[in-house]
């Protein structure tokens, strides 16, 4: 004979097993997200950019703003009407170029520079974090892939 107690335990077990399986599948999705984020950091390289700063200068410009931030130090070159000018003719701070000389009126001004990818930006930060390293991310990806693959094999998705 089936008792109320037995039915209650069976019902609770079914509910908990169903919840646990949903949480395991959700964990696989979370692991995928973590893997994608870590891969974005590890794989995102620096890249070159060319900005037209002004099509026709007035001669009164005191600064130019680059369209992208996190500019790699020393990577900026400025061209006036297609001719590169010396790096002493301007200063760069962040993504702002300040000319040290008057820009000729009616000149087309172009900047070429390198934007730091996530890989470079994170590499600059990691040494300041005593409890985190690039090796930690690499090890985490390996662990996460093993766990995710085991879940998919045993629970499907």
C-alpha positions in Angstrom: 0.0 0.0 0.0 1.3 3.5 -0.9 1.4 6.0 1.9 1.1 9.8 1.7 4.6 10.0 3.0 5.9 7.8 0.1 4.0 9.9 -2.5 5.3 13.1 -1.0 8.9 11.9 -1.1 8.5 10.7 -4.7 6.9 14.0 -5.8 9.7 16.0 -4.1 12.4 13.8 -5.7 10.9 14.3 -9.2 10.7 18.0 -8.6 14.3 18.2 -7.3 15.7 16.0 -10.1 14.0 18.1 -12.8 15.3 21.3 -11.2 18.8 19.9 -10.9 18.8 18.9 -14.6 17.7 22.3 -15.7 20.4 23.9 -13.5 23.0 21.6 -15.0 21.9 22.6 -18.5 22.0 26.3 -17.5 25.5 25.7 -16.1 26.6 24.5 -19.6 25.3 27.8 -21.0 27.1 29.8 -18.4 30.3 27.9 -19.1 29.9 28.7 -22.8 29.5 32.4 -22.0 32.6 32.3 -19.8 34.6 30.5 -22.5 33.5 33.2 -25.1 34.5 36.0 -22.8 37.9 34.5 -22.1 38.5 33.8 -25.7 37.6 37.4 -26.6 40.4 38.6 -24.2 42.9 36.1 -25.4 42.2 36.4 -29.2 41.5 40.1 -29.6 44.6 41.6 -31.2 45.6 45.2 -31.7 44.4 46.7 -35.1 45.3 49.6 -37.3 43.0 52.5 -37.9 43.0 55.5 -40.3 40.9 58.5 -39.4 40.2 61.5 -41.5 40.4 64.2 -38.8 39.4 67.0 -41.1 38.7 67.3 -44.8 39.6 70.9 -45.0 41.4 72.5 -42.1 40.6 76.1 -41.1 44.2 76.7 -39.8 42.7 77.4 -36.3 42.5 73.8 -35.1 43.9 73.3 -31.6 43.1 69.6 -31.2 41.8 66.6 -33.0 39.9 63.7 -31.5 40.6 60.2 -32.7 37.5 58.0 -33.3 38.8 55.1 -31.3 40.2 54.9 -27.8 42.9 52.9 -26.2 45.5 54.1 -28.7 48.8 52.2 -28.6 51.6 54.5 -27.3 53.9 55.7 -30.1 51.6 54.4 -32.9 50.1 57.7 -34.1 51.3 59.3 -37.3 49.7 62.4 -38.8 49.5 63.2 -42.5 48.8 66.7 -43.9 47.6 66.4 -47.5 49.0 62.9 -47.6 52.5 63.8 -46.3 53.6 62.5 -42.9 54.7 65.1 -40.5 57.3 64.6 -37.8 56.0 63.3 -34.5 57.5 66.4 -32.8 54.9 68.5 -34.6 52.1 67.1 -32.4 51.4 65.6 -29.0 49.1 62.7 -28.2 47.2 62.2 -24.9 44.7 59.4 -24.9 42.8 59.8 -28.1 43.5 63.6 -28.4 46.0 65.0 -30.9 47.3 68.5 -30.2 49.3 70.1 -33.0 52.4 72.0 -31.9 52.4 74.1 -35.0 49.7 75.8 -37.1 47.8 73.5 -39.4 47.8 74.9 -42.9 44.3 76.1 -44.0 42.5 73.9 -46.5 44.6 70.9 -45.6 43.3 67.4 -45.3 44.4 65.9 -42.0 44.6 62.1 -41.5 45.8 60.1 -38.5 47.0 56.5 -38.6 47.3 54.7 -35.4 46.9 51.3 -33.6 44.1 50.6 -31.2 44.9 48.2 -28.4 42.8 45.1 -28.6 41.4 43.5 -25.5 44.5 41.2 -25.3 46.9 44.1 -24.9 44.6 46.0 -22.6 44.1 43.0 -20.3 47.8 42.2 -20.4 48.5 45.7 -19.1 46.1 45.2 -16.2 47.0 41.6 -15.1 50.4 42.4 -13.5 48.6 44.7 -11.1 46.2 41.9 -10.0 48.3 39.7 -7.7 45.7 36.9 -7.6 45.0 36.6 -11.4 47.1 35.7 -14.4 46.8 34.8 -18.0 47.6 31.2 -17.0 44.5 31.3 -14.8 42.3 32.1 -17.8 43.9 29.4 -19.9 43.4 26.8 -17.2 39.8 28.0 -16.6 39.0 27.6 -20.3 40.3 24.0 -20.2 38.2 23.2 -17.1 35.1 24.8 -18.5 35.3 23.0 -21.8 35.7 19.6 -20.0 32.7 20.3 -17.8 30.6 21.7 -20.6 31.4 18.8 -22.9 30.6 16.3 -20.1 27.2 18.0 -19.5 26.4 17.9 -23.2 27.3 14.3 -23.5 25.3 13.2 -20.5 22.4 15.6 -20.6 22.3 16.7 -24.3 21.7 20.3 -25.6 
